[in-house]
Amino acid sequence: ALCTLRQSGVLVWPSPDLVERMDAKDVLVRVASLSIGLEDTLAYHTQAELSVGMRRSVAFQPRVLKANRGTGGECVWIVKLK
């Protein structure tokens, strides 16, 4: 649907082809230090990284955890200590 809109001249950002070429979660990490990013954005690529990193970061504040797949809002969790 977005490709059809784009082909008809409607501006769509990001373009569907760009989304396919770029992993949105890694893009958030890449721009974390820019004025448009959040400095505490992290990516965990292994189970060990997730285990250690989440324990450290959730100790300070609730975190949003997103699986590295899909863009429809599925596999998103808010993690916080009780």
Sequence and secondary structure as in RCSB ss.txt:
>XXXX:A:sequence
ALCTLRQSGVLVWPSPDLVERMDAKDVLVRVASLSIGLEDTLAYHTQAELSVGMRRSVAFQPRVLKANRGTGGEC
VWIVKLK
>XXXX:A:secstr
 HHHHHHTT   SS HHHHHHS HHHHHHHTTTSTTS TT     SHHHHHHHHHHHHTTS EEEE SS SSS S
EEEE   
